[in-house]
Amino acid sequence: MTTVQSMTLDKELYTLQNCLEKANFGDNVRIIIGEGEVRLLSISGNVYWHNIGFNEQEWWQYVKTNNVLSCINPEDRNATYCKGDTIIAYANEYGALGWGIIKKDTTYRKVDEGSIEDVKNGTHLYRLDLEWQCVADNIEDGIKPADILSKFKIHHPLSAFSPIKDDKDAELLIQELENKFN
């Protein structure tokens, strides 16, 4: 399971040290410090790559704005996620674009072909809700596959859905996404 807690640095908490002393940390917590904010990240569930399917800014904008993942047919790909799973979005050529959390046990829902949600004209009709935690504004800003491999020893996904086996490397990649996009 992935847990993210966020707190704003305010007048009561004059220094980062005071802020961190007041926080209640669990084991294996990473501290991410941003401008005026401290985020606490703890991953204890499964982490997966999810290829967004199209390497287009318009599609990426749709996926992140609507807090969804999509696929052609989840049954053909055995694409099942559970509540608490962490998803790292990936686009071919551009790399890792952000990460989110599956917030409830659910299955993909199929949108009606020709409906307003059918933005890809009959393909990628299945949607799964998630809560994005951190995403790139532009698809071109993703962390490139070669950089992911050299820096984190994580290979790009070989299929639409792939588990990332090493939790520590996955945590480091998520921290890098946080540093780059938050």
C-alpha positions as CSV (number, residue, x, y, z in Angstrom):
1,M,0.0,0.0,0.0
2,T,1.2,3.5,-0.8
3,T,0.5,6.3,1.7
4,V,1.1,9.9,1.0
5,Q,0.7,12.5,3.7
6,S,1.1,16.2,3.0
7,M,1.5,19.1,5.3
8,T,2.0,22.8,4.7
9,L,4.8,24.6,6.4
10,D,3.1,27.4,8.4
11,K,3.9,30.0,11.0
12,E,3.8,27.4,13.9
13,L,6.4,25.3,12.3
14,Y,9.3,27.7,11.9
15,T,11.8,25.2,10.7
16,L,11.7,22.0,8.7
17,Q,13.1,20.2,11.8
18,N,10.2,21.2,13.9
19,C,7.8,20.1,11.2
20,L,9.4,16.7,10.9
21,E,9.4,16.2,14.7
22,K,5.7,16.8,14.9
23,A,5.0,14.2,12.1
24,N,4.1,10.6,13.0
25,F,6.2,8.5,10.7
26,G,5.9,4.8,10.1
27,D,8.6,2.5,8.9
28,N,10.1,2.9,5.5
29,V,9.0,6.5,5.0
30,R,10.7,8.7,2.5
31,I,10.5,12.5,3.1
32,I,10.0,14.6,0.0
33,I,10.6,18.3,0.6
34,G,9.0,20.7,-1.9
35,E,8.5,24.5,-1.9
36,G,6.4,25.2,1.2
37,E,5.4,21.5,1.6
38,V,6.6,18.2,3.1
39,R,5.3,15.0,1.6
40,L,5.7,11.6,3.3
41,L,5.8,8.6,1.0
42,S,5.5,5.0,2.2
43,I,5.1,2.1,-0.2
44,S,4.1,-1.3,1.1
45,G,2.0,-2.8,-1.7
46,N,2.6,-3.7,-5.4
47,V,4.0,-1.2,-7.8
48,Y,3.2,-1.5,-11.5
49,W,4.1,0.1,-14.8
50,H,1.0,1.0,-16.8
51,N,1.6,2.0,-20.4
52,I,-0.9,4.8,-21.3
53,G,-1.3,3.4,-24.8
54,F,-0.8,6.5,-26.9
55,N,2.3,8.8,-27.0
56,E,0.2,12.0,-27.5
57,Q,-0.1,15.1,-25.3
58,E,-3.8,15.3,-25.8
59,W,-4.3,11.7,-24.6
60,W,-2.0,12.2,-21.6
61,Q,-4.0,15.3,-20.7
62,Y,-7.2,13.3,-20.8
63,V,-5.8,10.4,-18.7
64,K,-4.5,12.7,-16.0
65,T,-7.4,15.2,-15.9
66,N,-9.9,12.4,-15.6
67,N,-7.9,10.3,-13.1
68,V,-8.1,7.2,-15.1
69,L,-6.0,4.4,-16.6
70,S,-7.2,2.9,-19.9
71,C,-6.7,-0.3,-21.9
72,I,-8.0,-2.2,-24.9
73,N,-9.3,-5.2,-23.0
74,P,-8.3,-5.9,-19.4
75,E,-9.3,-9.6,-19.6
76,D,-7.0,-10.3,-22.5
77,R,-4.1,-8.8,-20.7
78,N,-4.9,-10.0,-17.2
79,A,-4.8,-6.4,-16.1
80,T,-5.9,-6.5,-12.5
81,Y,-5.0,-4.0,-9.8
82,C,-6.1,-4.0,-6.1
83,K,-6.8,-1.1,-3.7
84,G,-3.5,0.4,-2.6
85,D,-1.5,-0.6,-5.7
86,T,0.8,2.0,-7.0
87,I,0.8,2.8,-10.7
88,I,3.6,4.5,-12.6
89,A,2.4,5.9,-15.9
90,Y,4.6,5.2,-18.9
91,A,4.5,6.3,-22.5
92,N,6.7,4.8,-25.2
93,E,9.6,7.2,-26.2
94,Y,8.9,9.5,-23.3
95,G,9.2,7.3,-20.3
96,A,7.8,7.7,-16.8
97,L,5.1,10.4,-16.6
98,G,3.9,10.3,-13.0
99,W,2.4,8.0,-10.4
100,G,-0.9,7.3,-8.8
101,I,-2.7,5.0,-6.3
102,I,-5.7,2.7,-6.9
103,K,-8.0,4.0,-4.1
104,K,-10.7,1.3,-4.1
105,D,-11.2,-2.3,-5.1
106,T,-12.8,-2.0,-8.5
107,T,-12.8,-3.3,-12.0
108,Y,-12.4,-1.6,-15.3
109,R,-15.6,0.0,-16.6
110,K,-16.3,0.0,-20.3
111,V,-17.3,3.3,-21.8
112,D,-19.8,3.3,-24.6
113,E,-18.4,3.4,-28.1
114,G,-19.2,6.8,-29.6
115,S,-19.8,8.4,-26.2
116,I,-18.0,11.6,-25.1
117,E,-15.6,9.4,-23.1
118,D,-14.7,7.5,-26.3
119,V,-11.9,9.9,-27.2
120,K,-10.0,7.3,-29.2
121,N,-12.8,6.3,-31.5
122,G,-13.5,2.8,-30.3
123,T,-10.1,1.8,-28.8
124,H,-9.1,2.0,-25.2
125,L,-12.7,1.8,-24.1
126,Y,-11.9,0.4,-20.6
127,R,-11.3,2.8,-17.8
128,L,-10.0,2.3,-14.2
129,D,-10.1,5.1,-11.7
130,L,-7.1,6.1,-9.7
131,E,-5.8,9.1,-7.8
132,W,-2.8,10.7,-9.4
133,Q,-0.3,11.8,-6.9
134,C,2.3,13.5,-9.1
135,V,2.3,13.9,-12.9
136,A,4.2,15.6,-15.7
137,D,2.4,18.5,-17.3
138,N,3.8,17.6,-20.7
139,I,4.4,14.1,-22.0
140,E,7.7,15.2,-23.4
141,D,9.0,15.9,-19.9
142,G,8.9,12.2,-18.8
143,I,11.9,10.5,-17.3
144,K,13.4,8.7,-20.3
145,P,13.7,4.9,-20.4
146,A,17.5,5.0,-20.7
147,D,17.7,7.2,-17.6
148,I,15.3,4.9,-15.7
149,L,17.5,1.9,-16.5
150,S,20.8,3.5,-15.7
151,K,19.7,5.3,-12.6
152,F,17.2,2.9,-11.0
153,K,18.0,-0.4,-12.7
154,I,14.3,-0.7,-13.8
155,H,13.6,-1.8,-17.3
156,H,10.8,-0.2,-19.2
157,P,7.6,-2.2,-19.4
158,L,7.5,-5.0,-21.9
159,S,3.7,-5.1,-22.0
160,A,0.9,-2.7,-21.2
161,F,0.9,-3.8,-17.5
162,S,4.1,-4.9,-15.7
163,P,5.0,-5.3,-12.1
164,I,8.1,-3.5,-10.9
165,K,9.8,-6.2,-8.8
166,D,12.2,-4.2,-6.7
167,D,10.3,-2.0,-4.2
168,K,13.4,0.0,-3.2
169,D,14.1,0.9,-6.9
170,A,10.4,1.7,-7.4
171,E,10.5,4.0,-4.4
172,L,13.5,5.8,-5.7
173,L,11.8,6.2,-9.1
174,I,8.7,7.6,-7.4
175,Q,10.9,10.0,-5.4
176,E,12.5,11.2,-8.6
177,L,9.0,11.7,-10.1
178,E,8.1,13.8,-7.1
179,N,11.3,15.8,-7.3
180,K,10.8,16.5,-11.0
181,F,7.1,17.1,-11.2
182,N,6.0,18.6,-7.9
